[in-house]
């Protein structure tokens, strides 16, 4: 309607790569700091890490399937 978005291959690819790099950097920073946090909070942090891992994995699989099978 307003031509605000471009769904051509190159802009989408650049967005996906940027999202991947940003997510990787944030998760790497979290992993680096997680040891210090884990020592202070104990078992609760380990359980939260597992839950976050599953949620992230589910979102990644869902997004991948959506891109592969429902891309018009």
Backbone torsions as a table, in degrees:
resi	resn	phi	psi	omega
1	UNK	NA	-51.3	-179.7
2	UNK	-106.1	0.5	-178.8
3	UNK	54.7	43.0	179.5
4	UNK	-85.4	-23.3	-176.1
5	UNK	-117.3	146.0	175.2
6	UNK	-118.7	119.9	-177.9
7	UNK	-106.4	32.3	174.5
8	UNK	-77.4	166.1	-172.1
9	UNK	-63.2	-46.7	-174.9
10	UNK	-63.8	-49.5	178.3
11	UNK	-62.5	-36.9	178.1
12	UNK	-66.4	-42.1	178.9
13	UNK	-62.4	-44.1	178.9
14	UNK	-63.3	-40.9	177.7
15	UNK	-62.4	-44.3	-179.2
16	UNK	-63.8	-44.2	179.1
17	UNK	-63.3	-43.1	177.9
18	UNK	-62.4	-41.5	177.6
19	UNK	-64.0	-41.0	178.9
20	UNK	-62.6	-47.5	-178.1
21	UNK	-64.5	-43.2	179.0
22	UNK	-62.9	-45.0	179.0
23	UNK	-63.6	-42.9	179.3
24	UNK	-60.6	-43.9	-179.0
25	UNK	-63.5	-44.7	-179.5
26	UNK	-65.4	-44.2	-179.8
27	UNK	-67.8	-34.8	177.0
28	UNK	-66.0	-41.6	176.7
29	UNK	-63.3	-41.9	177.9
30	UNK	-62.7	-43.3	-179.8
31	UNK	-63.4	-36.6	179.2
32	UNK	-66.4	-38.8	-178.5
33	UNK	-86.7	-14.4	-174.0
34	UNK	-63.3	-35.1	-179.4
35	UNK	-60.0	-44.5	179.7
36	UNK	-65.4	-42.8	179.6
37	UNK	-65.6	-41.1	-177.3
38	UNK	-63.4	-37.4	179.6
39	UNK	-65.0	-31.9	-177.6
40	UNK	-82.4	-32.6	-174.6
41	UNK	-106.5	-17.9	174.6
42	UNK	78.9	-136.3	-171.2
43	UNK	-66.2	-31.5	-178.9
44	UNK	-57.4	-41.2	-179.3
45	UNK	-65.9	-38.9	178.7
46	UNK	-62.2	-42.0	179.3
47	UNK	-66.1	-40.1	178.9
48	UNK	-65.8	-39.9	177.5
49	UNK	-60.0	-41.6	178.8
50	UNK	-64.8	-44.6	179.4
51	UNK	-62.2	-45.9	178.7
52	UNK	-62.8	-36.3	178.1
53	UNK	-63.4	-45.4	179.0
54	UNK	-64.4	-44.0	179.8
55	UNK	-61.8	-44.8	179.6
56	UNK	-63.1	-42.6	178.3
57	UNK	-63.1	-41.9	179.6
58	UNK	-64.4	-44.4	178.8
59	UNK	-62.9	-41.6	179.7
60	UNK	-63.5	-44.6	179.7
61	UNK	-65.0	-44.4	179.5
62	UNK	-60.8	-43.9	179.7
63	UNK	-64.9	-42.8	178.4
64	UNK	-61.1	-47.4	-180.0
65	UNK	-63.6	-38.5	178.7
66	UNK	-63.8	-42.4	179.6
67	UNK	-67.0	-43.3	-175.1
68	UNK	-72.5	-46.0	-170.8
69	UNK	-97.4	-22.4	-175.7
70	UNK	-116.5	21.6	179.0
71	UNK	-83.0	119.4	-177.3
72	UNK	-84.7	NA	NA
